Amino acid sequence: MRLGILIRDGEYRDALIAKLSSYDNDLYVNIIGREKGDASDCLILTDIKPEEFESDILSRISCRTVFLSASPVVRDEGTGAFRCVFKYCSVGSLLSELILAYNEWRGNVSIRNYSGRIISVISETDTFSADKSGALARQIVYRQGGRILLMSLGYINDHGRNEEEKVNRFARLMYAIRTGRESASDSFTFTDSFGVTYLMLPVGINPMAYLGEEELKEVIKALSGRFDTLVLDMGTCLRDENMSIMKESDNIVCFGNGRRFPGLAGMISERSEAEVTHIRITGETDEALAMDDCIRKIYGKEATWEKQER
C-alpha cells in the first residue's frame, strides 16, 4: 500500500512513520511536500481538517483521504461525508482503517480461488479450548509456516482484543464480504508476536456464533482466500451450523481429557467427512508430541520441520 503523509504536527508525523514502517513491511510511506513527494498514486493521511481545503481540491481527494481527528471518532456505520480516524488510536487500529480506505478507493472486488486449509478444533471443555487451539495455531506457524487465522466460532470469543474505539468492525467485515471485497479482510485482523492472525473483534459475546449457516460459510469462504490455514475454535459449541462447517473441513482436531465417553471425537465422526484427530490433554511432553504428529498428519510428510531435519 502506498501512503501519502500530509501532517503538520512534525513530531507526531515522524513518530507515526517510524511505527508504521516497523509494523508493516509492505507499506510505502511518502511525505507530501518534500522533494520527490508525489502523492498521485497514494492514499492520503492528513491532520488538516476538511473545511481547510478548497472545495474543488477536497472533491478530488476525499475518496482517497483519511482525516485525523483530535477526538475519538464515534459515528454510525455508513454516515459522515469523510473518513475520519482518531489521531491517538493504536497503530494497529489506524493501519486497519487505512487498509480499508485503500481497498475501497482501489475497488478491490476481484473474485479469487479459495485454497486455504480449514481445520475445525473442538474440545471436551471450554476451559482449555482457547489455549489449545491457540497452541495448535502457533505450532502450525512454527512447523509449517504460512498465514494462519485463528477464529472463534464459540459463543464466547477468547481470541479478540479490546479497543478504545467504539467501532463495529464485525458489521464492516460482513459488509466487505457481502459486497465481494475479500481483499479488504486485512482491515479487520491483527497478528500477534507468534505470527498468528485473529479477527479484530472484542473479547466476550461472539457475533460469529449467531450467524446462519449460509452467512457463516460465506465468511469462512472469503477468509480462506486470504490465509493458508483457518483454525476454527468451536470449543463445545456444536450447534448445527458449526457441525455443517465441520463436515466440509479438511481436518478436525479434538482436545479432551477422557472425561466424556465415548468422547467428542466419537460423537461427531459419523457426521463428518473429515478425519478426526484426538489429542489427549495432559500438559506434558506427550501432548506436545501428539500435536506435532497431528500437524504432520494434516500437512503430509513434506512438512517444513522434516525438511530441516534431513
VMD Tcl script that draws the C-alpha trace (Angstrom):
set ca {
  {0.00 0.00 0.00}
  {1.25 3.48 -0.88}
  {0.53 6.10 1.78}
  {0.99 9.85 1.38}
  {1.55 11.67 4.70}
  {0.33 15.29 4.89}
  {0.64 16.06 8.62}
  {1.57 19.44 10.10}
  {2.44 18.05 13.54}
  {6.08 17.18 12.77}
  {6.80 15.30 15.99}
  {3.70 13.16 15.64}
  {4.37 12.63 11.92}
  {7.92 11.35 12.44}
  {6.89 9.03 15.28}
  {3.97 7.70 13.25}
  {6.13 7.00 10.19}
  {8.63 5.08 12.32}
  {5.87 2.94 13.84}
  {4.10 2.30 10.54}
  {7.35 1.33 8.83}
  {8.18 -1.22 11.53}
  {4.60 -2.52 11.68}
  {4.11 -3.36 8.01}
  {6.93 -4.10 5.55}
  {4.54 -3.79 2.58}
  {3.72 -0.17 3.38}
  {5.38 2.56 1.29}
  {5.27 5.93 3.06}
  {5.64 9.17 1.11}
  {5.79 12.57 2.85}
  {3.80 15.06 0.77}
  {5.51 18.40 0.35}
  {9.06 17.11 0.46}
  {11.31 16.52 -2.53}
  {10.06 13.58 -4.63}
  {6.90 13.61 -2.57}
  {4.48 12.79 -5.38}
  {1.18 11.56 -3.89}
  {-0.74 10.99 -7.13}
  {-0.92 7.23 -6.52}
  {-1.16 7.31 -2.73}
  {-3.84 7.12 -0.09}
  {-3.59 10.39 1.85}
  {-3.44 10.65 5.65}
  {-3.71 14.19 6.99}
  {-4.39 16.19 10.13}
  {-5.68 19.11 8.06}
  {-9.42 19.49 8.57}
  {-11.73 19.02 5.56}
  {-13.02 22.58 5.80}
  {-9.47 23.92 5.42}
  {-9.23 22.58 1.87}
  {-10.60 24.45 -1.11}
  {-13.83 22.84 -2.25}
  {-12.55 21.76 -5.67}
  {-9.44 20.14 -4.16}
  {-11.49 18.44 -1.45}
  {-13.87 16.97 -4.00}
  {-10.93 15.43 -5.88}
  {-9.09 13.90 -2.91}
  {-11.90 12.97 -0.48}
  {-12.28 9.48 -1.98}
  {-8.68 8.63 -1.08}
  {-8.13 10.66 2.09}
  {-8.29 9.70 5.75}
  {-8.58 12.65 8.13}
  {-7.02 12.50 11.59}
  {-9.33 13.69 14.36}
  {-8.13 15.11 17.67}
  {-11.05 13.45 19.46}
  {-12.34 9.85 19.33}
  {-14.46 9.25 16.27}
  {-17.89 7.81 17.06}
  {-20.27 7.64 14.15}
  {-22.83 5.24 12.78}
  {-21.82 2.87 10.03}
  {-22.06 4.44 6.58}
  {-22.63 8.02 7.79}
  {-20.39 11.04 7.53}
  {-19.11 12.69 4.36}
  {-15.44 11.94 5.09}
  {-13.47 9.06 6.55}
  {-12.01 10.06 9.92}
  {-9.90 8.20 12.48}
  {-8.77 9.13 16.00}
  {-5.28 10.62 15.87}
  {-4.11 8.79 19.00}
  {-5.63 5.36 18.42}
  {-3.37 2.29 18.32}
  {-1.15 1.76 15.28}
  {-2.98 -1.47 14.52}
  {-6.36 0.27 14.50}
  {-5.04 3.12 12.37}
  {-3.46 0.74 9.88}
  {-6.68 -1.27 9.74}
  {-8.64 1.86 8.82}
  {-6.05 2.82 6.22}
  {-6.14 -0.59 4.56}
  {-9.94 -0.48 4.43}
  {-9.88 3.00 2.87}
  {-7.20 1.98 0.37}
  {-9.12 -1.10 -0.77}
  {-12.36 0.85 -1.13}
  {-10.56 3.53 -3.15}
  {-8.92 0.93 -5.37}
  {-12.14 -1.03 -5.74}
  {-10.56 -4.38 -4.92}
  {-13.52 -6.63 -5.65}
  {-11.84 -9.42 -7.62}
  {-13.06 -12.99 -7.13}
  {-10.37 -15.43 -6.03}
  {-9.88 -19.19 -5.97}
  {-10.15 -20.26 -2.36}
  {-7.49 -22.78 -1.38}
  {-6.93 -22.20 2.33}
  {-6.92 -25.29 4.54}
  {-9.72 -25.35 7.13}
  {-9.16 -27.06 10.49}
  {-12.05 -27.32 12.95}
  {-10.99 -27.58 16.60}
  {-13.35 -28.82 19.31}
  {-12.82 -29.55 22.97}
  {-14.48 -31.51 25.75}
  {-14.45 -28.35 27.85}
  {-14.30 -24.63 27.11}
  {-11.79 -24.27 29.94}
  {-8.97 -25.39 27.65}
  {-10.43 -24.67 24.23}
  {-8.87 -21.25 23.59}
  {-5.46 -22.25 24.96}
  {-5.27 -25.49 22.99}
  {-6.50 -24.08 19.68}
  {-4.06 -21.20 20.15}
  {-1.21 -23.61 20.84}
  {-2.12 -25.59 17.71}
  {-2.15 -22.42 15.57}
  {1.24 -21.30 16.93}
  {2.73 -24.73 16.30}
  {1.44 -24.67 12.72}
  {3.19 -21.33 12.21}
  {6.40 -22.76 13.68}
  {6.33 -26.12 11.94}
  {4.60 -25.38 8.66}
  {4.64 -21.60 8.18}
  {2.22 -19.59 6.08}
  {-0.53 -17.18 7.08}
  {-2.67 -18.66 9.87}
  {-6.01 -17.19 11.01}
  {-7.41 -18.37 14.35}
  {-11.13 -17.63 14.59}
  {-13.60 -18.40 17.37}
  {-16.96 -19.95 16.48}
  {-17.99 -20.47 20.10}
  {-20.46 -18.32 21.98}
  {-17.63 -16.55 23.83}
  {-14.75 -15.08 21.85}
  {-11.48 -15.59 23.73}
  {-9.33 -14.61 20.76}
  {-10.31 -10.97 20.35}
  {-8.95 -7.76 21.72}
  {-10.50 -4.75 23.35}
  {-10.25 -1.43 21.55}
  {-10.52 2.11 22.74}
  {-12.74 3.00 19.79}
  {-16.43 2.25 19.53}
  {-16.23 0.88 16.01}
  {-18.41 -2.00 14.87}
  {-15.74 -3.91 12.94}
  {-17.92 -7.00 12.69}
  {-20.52 -5.03 10.72}
  {-17.77 -3.68 8.49}
  {-16.35 -7.16 7.95}
  {-19.75 -8.54 6.97}
  {-20.34 -5.60 4.63}
  {-16.96 -6.13 2.95}
  {-17.67 -9.84 2.44}
  {-21.23 -9.31 1.20}
  {-20.03 -6.79 -1.38}
  {-17.27 -9.10 -2.59}
  {-14.40 -7.06 -1.17}
  {-12.43 -10.05 0.10}
  {-9.13 -8.22 -0.15}
  {-10.33 -5.76 2.50}
  {-10.27 -8.51 5.14}
  {-6.79 -7.39 6.23}
  {-8.53 -4.31 7.60}
  {-10.26 -6.44 10.22}
  {-7.40 -8.57 11.53}
  {-4.34 -8.27 13.75}
  {-1.31 -10.52 14.13}
  {0.38 -11.41 17.42}
  {4.10 -11.83 18.10}
  {3.91 -15.55 17.25}
  {2.64 -14.84 13.74}
  {-0.95 -15.96 14.37}
  {-3.67 -13.69 12.98}
  {-7.05 -13.02 14.61}
  {-10.22 -11.15 13.70}
  {-10.27 -7.69 15.24}
  {-13.34 -8.40 17.36}
  {-13.76 -7.67 21.08}
  {-13.41 -10.35 23.74}
  {-16.80 -11.53 25.01}
  {-20.04 -12.44 23.26}
  {-19.10 -13.67 19.82}
  {-21.24 -12.42 16.91}
  {-19.83 -15.20 14.70}
  {-21.73 -17.76 16.81}
  {-25.06 -16.20 15.84}
  {-24.66 -16.28 12.07}
  {-26.82 -18.59 10.00}
  {-25.22 -21.44 8.08}
  {-25.01 -19.66 4.73}
  {-23.62 -16.45 6.23}
  {-21.06 -18.39 8.23}
  {-19.93 -20.30 5.17}
  {-19.59 -17.08 3.20}
  {-17.35 -15.59 5.89}
  {-15.15 -18.69 6.04}
  {-15.00 -18.93 2.26}
  {-13.93 -15.31 1.93}
  {-11.31 -15.50 4.67}
  {-9.89 -18.79 3.40}
  {-8.89 -16.92 0.27}
  {-6.65 -14.65 2.35}
  {-4.93 -17.26 4.52}
  {-3.11 -20.56 4.07}
  {-4.88 -22.09 7.07}
  {-8.01 -21.26 9.06}
  {-8.13 -22.71 12.57}
  {-11.74 -22.60 13.75}
  {-12.06 -22.79 17.54}
  {-15.53 -24.23 18.17}
  {-14.92 -25.38 21.73}
  {-18.08 -27.16 22.88}
  {-20.36 -25.10 20.61}
  {-21.62 -27.99 18.47}
  {-24.64 -26.19 17.05}
  {-25.96 -27.38 13.69}
  {-24.23 -24.57 11.80}
  {-20.84 -25.50 13.24}
  {-21.44 -29.19 12.59}
  {-22.11 -28.31 8.96}
  {-18.80 -26.44 8.81}
  {-17.02 -29.46 10.28}
  {-18.39 -31.67 7.53}
  {-16.64 -29.50 4.96}
  {-13.43 -29.01 6.94}
  {-10.19 -30.51 5.73}
  {-9.43 -31.76 9.24}
  {-10.98 -31.93 12.70}
  {-8.89 -31.86 15.87}
  {-10.47 -32.81 19.18}
  {-8.84 -31.97 22.53}
  {-10.04 -33.98 25.51}
  {-9.02 -35.45 28.83}
  {-11.17 -38.57 28.74}
  {-13.87 -37.08 30.95}
  {-16.59 -37.92 28.44}
  {-17.28 -41.33 26.96}
  {-17.16 -42.12 24.09}
  {-15.75 -38.62 23.73}
  {-16.49 -35.84 21.30}
  {-14.45 -37.45 18.52}
  {-16.72 -40.48 18.66}
  {-19.84 -38.34 18.79}
  {-19.11 -36.40 15.63}
  {-17.10 -38.81 13.47}
  {-20.14 -40.39 11.84}
  {-21.48 -36.95 10.90}
  {-18.25 -35.69 9.37}
  {-16.48 -36.46 6.14}
  {-13.17 -35.24 7.55}
  {-10.93 -37.40 9.70}
  {-10.91 -36.65 13.43}
  {-7.60 -36.45 15.30}
  {-7.89 -36.79 19.08}
  {-5.27 -35.15 21.31}
  {-5.37 -36.02 24.98}
  {-4.90 -33.03 27.30}
  {-2.11 -33.83 29.77}
  {0.02 -30.69 29.83}
  {3.05 -32.94 29.44}
  {5.50 -33.82 26.68}
  {3.21 -36.47 25.21}
  {0.62 -33.78 24.43}
  {3.20 -31.65 22.59}
  {4.38 -34.71 20.63}
  {0.78 -35.58 19.76}
  {0.27 -32.05 18.45}
  {3.38 -32.37 16.27}
  {2.11 -35.71 14.94}
  {-1.24 -34.09 14.22}
  {0.37 -31.31 12.17}
  {2.50 -33.84 10.32}
  {-0.64 -35.84 9.58}
  {-2.52 -32.77 8.33}
  {0.20 -31.35 6.12}
  {1.84 -34.57 5.00}
  {5.35 -35.95 5.09}
  {6.84 -32.90 3.42}
  {6.14 -30.65 6.39}
  {8.69 -27.89 6.98}
  {10.46 -29.31 10.01}
  {11.02 -32.68 8.34}
  {12.85 -30.94 5.50}
  {15.00 -29.16 8.04}
  {15.84 -32.36 9.88}
  {17.19 -34.12 6.76}
}
mol new
graphics top color blue
foreach p $ca { graphics top sphere $p radius 0.5 }
foreach p [lrange $ca 0 end-1] q [lrange $ca 1 end] { graphics top cylinder $p $q radius 0.2 }
display resetview
